[in-house]
Amino acid sequence: MTHDDLEDFELPFFQRLVIQLWALLLGFITRLTDVLLLLFRPRLLRPYFGIWLAERLHSPYRARRTFEVVRALKATGQRFRELIYGETPLVTALLAFRRAGVGPGCRLVDLGAGRGRVLIAARWLGAEVRGVELLADHVTSVAKWLQPAGITLVEGDATRADLGDATHVFTNWLALTPETKARLVERFRDCRPGTRIITVTRPIESEDFPVLSSYRMLFTWGFERVWIHEYRPAARISI
């Protein structure tokens, strides 16, 4: 058995049942708030329901070990468990992005974008958006829904993404290994000074990315802390 195989871990029945019920409740709440928010931006309802349909046909929480997935993992040096992720509700993304200053004239890049739910929130705020996702299946299953709304989702390695034109970068790196996180931080250094970096669960541990603020916010798996940084090369923080 390898620690990388999620299928090898089994929870007791009642613990698994509680988790499943909690997930169903959170899923209902977040879907309801998503739809209510999108009533104020009706043009974004179509891509949202397109993503939802893709999720119902193939759950994003159960990545398959296809030849393409294995090849992508070998090319990026990532582990299979890094592909399993939770979703960011629109209300959470909207609050985080607004506090980070996302709005018209901004360009947000989501690294590890999944099927692009977060990108809809940034478009709601009027920003230009682009998502980078390792799994080709996630990209192809929703591209036809996202493009008419001005949302770009491309297949690629987040640790090699072009961030030169970004004003904001978002990454939910909850499931990523320290090695992958370190490669992402090096990629962040390609950003222009002043770029805002938004991370979930853990902050960037580098003095070049001082934390501006942090908030506990709701995700599909529970409450988590969101960190907002600003890229300031050679910045020094005095306490």
Disulfide bonds with the S-S distance in Angstrom:
none
